[in-house]
Structure formats: structure tokens, C-alpha cells
Amino acid sequence: MNNWEFFNNKWFLRITSLVLALFLFFYVNNGSNGFLRQNTRQHDQTSALMSNKTAVIQMPLDITTDSNYVVSGYPKTVKVSVSGPSALVTTTSNTQNFKAYIDLTNVGTGEHRVKVKTSGLNSELHATVKPKYVTINIQPRKTIVKKITVRLGSHSLSNNFKIGDPRTDVDHVRVSGSREEVDKVDRVVAFVAMPNKATEDIHRLVTLQAVDKNGQTLNVVIEPNTTNVTIPIQGNNSDAENSSSDSESEQSSSNGSHSSRESSSENSSSSNSTQVSSNNND
């Protein structure tokens, strides 16, 4: 059989056709699967971007009011539930580039129930604040000037030491707040915890407190709110050392006198013995 007859053989053609068919089948099938997988990934990514999501963000509560008034009673933070496209919600949750606030610009003194609002959120996002309303109290602001009083904690000192007059680097402070609270201020206290058996001056940086006549701390602002306090510890060990030296000197002097008396007594006994011996000789 020559080459031409071999290539025209029906079995050769059938086998060749089968091999080509299998090759094309696997080639197309793998390509389709890869294309489908790619499309699936793109679809999943698109779905993730387009799907909705909800996140709860804890935000500080801002207060907009006149500086001549003091506001109290409101929470320091509120929870904001943000819903919308997943990507926007995630970005907002991470950056927190919006605010929750209450506007008291046109609200008078007294107790009020006001709504918490939000600003700065994307228009595609929906926000729900909890609590939705807060109860606040608005009072006129008052400022007074008070002298600092130093109060020492319980303590015991070593012998020959005593406490001098405390000194502060600030004598007077400004106390401001609602008129109701400021009117209760009896004194501004710098409390110093004292170590036991102190022998050197004590230096402390102390946070100041405004208290009423019963010693209860009041909700006011103190400026400055800290002061450096120095507690002088007077006296030293020299008195004790001198006393000890005097005692030792007295004891030494006493011992010397006692020795002298003993020596004198011995001399007297010796003299008497000599005299007795002389008499016997006579």
C-alpha cells in the first residue's frame, strides 16, 4: 500500500477525525469554563457593589448653641444606623465623615426635648438615629473667680518634723457653668495625698475640684483646672543628733566622775593601810 492509499484509508480518516473532534471539544470546553468563571467573578463583584448593607456607627453628639448658655443632660454619643449601597456604607463606616447634632440656636432656657439630626451623609444613604430625641436643659452661663484651698490627706510625720504652709503656683481660678451650679460653689479644692513619715518637701500636680458646702463635686468648668502644690516639710535630724550627742556627753561625764570617785576611794584606802602599818611598827 503506497502513501496515498494509506491516507485515503477510511480507518485512518475516522481516527484522525475522532482525534480532531476530541481536541476541539476539550479546547472549547475549557475556554467556555474559563469565560464563565471570569463572568461569574465579575458578576459577584458587581453584585457586591450594588447590594445593600446596614451598619451601626457610634457618633459624638454635637451641640450648636449660644456661648452665653450652658447645656446639660444630653448623651455624649448616639448610635446612627446607616443603610444603602454596600460600598458607600463601608466607606462611611470607616471614615465617619458626617455628624450627628442638635441645633439649639433658637431654643430658650429651661428643659426641652429636641430631635437629633444628621448632616454630611451621601444622598443614597438612609440614616436612623438612636435615640431619636434627647432631653436637654439650657441655663444662662455664669463665671466667678475663686481662691484655691489646699486640703491634705491623712498623714503622720517623723519626729522633729512639721508641715509648713502649702504653696500653689496659681492662687485664683475662673469657675464657669450654669448659674444654678456656679451659685452652689463653696470653694475650689486642691487635694494632696500625703505620704507617711515624710522628711522632704512634697511636690504634686493636682487636679482642682469645685465643691459645695457639703463637699460634693459640682459640674462646672475650672480654668486652669490643675495647679502645682508644694508642701514644705520643716525640721531635720540635726536636733535629734544633737540630743543624742548631749546624752552621750552626759553619760561620758558621769562615767568619768564615777571613775574619779573610785580612784579617790582607792587612794584613800591605800593611805589608811600605810598609816595602820606605821602604827604597828611603832
URRADA-V45604 format. One record per residue. SS is DSSP state (a for helix, b for strand, c for the rest). Layout:
SS ; SS
//
This chain:
c ; c ; a ; a ; a ; a ; a ; c ; c ; a ; a ; a ; a ; a ; a ; a ; a ; a ; a ; a ; a ; a ; a ; a ; a ; a ; a ; a ; a ; a ; a ; a ; a ; a ; a ; a ; a ; a ; a ; a ; a ; a ; a ; a ; a ; a ; a ; a ; a ; a ; c ; b ; b ; b ; b ; b ; b ; b ; b ; b ; b ; b ; b ; b ; c ; c ; c ; c ; b ; b ; b ; b ; c ; c ; c ; c ; b ; b ; b ; b ; b ; b ; b ; b ; b ; a ; a ; a ; a ; a ; a ; a ; a ; a ; a ; c ; c ; c ; b ; b ; b ; b ; b ; c ; c ; c ; c ; c ; c ; b ; b ; b ; b ; b ; b ; c ; b ; b ; b ; c ; c ; c ; c ; c ; c ; b ; b ; b ; b ; b ; c ; c ; b ; b ; b ; b ; b ; b ; b ; b ; b ; b ; b ; b ; b ; b ; b ; b ; b ; b ; b ; b ; c ; c ; c ; c ; c ; c ; c ; c ; c ; b ; b ; c ; c ; c ; b ; b ; c ; c ; c ; b ; b ; b ; b ; b ; b ; b ; a ; a ; a ; a ; c ; c ; c ; c ; b ; b ; b ; b ; b ; b ; c ; c ; c ; c ; c ; c ; c ; c ; c ; b ; b ; b ; b ; b ; b ; c ; b ; b ; b ; c ; c ; c ; c ; c ; b ; c ; c ; c ; b ; b ; b ; c ; c ; b ; b ; b ; b ; b ; b ; c ; b ; b ; c ; c ; c ; a ; a ; a ; a ; a ; a ; a ; a ; a ; a ; a ; a ; a ; a ; a ; a ; a ; a ; a ; a ; a ; a ; a ; a ; a ; a ; a ; a ; a ; a ; a ; a ; a ; a ; a ; a ; a ; a ; a ; a ; a ; a ; a ; a ; c
//
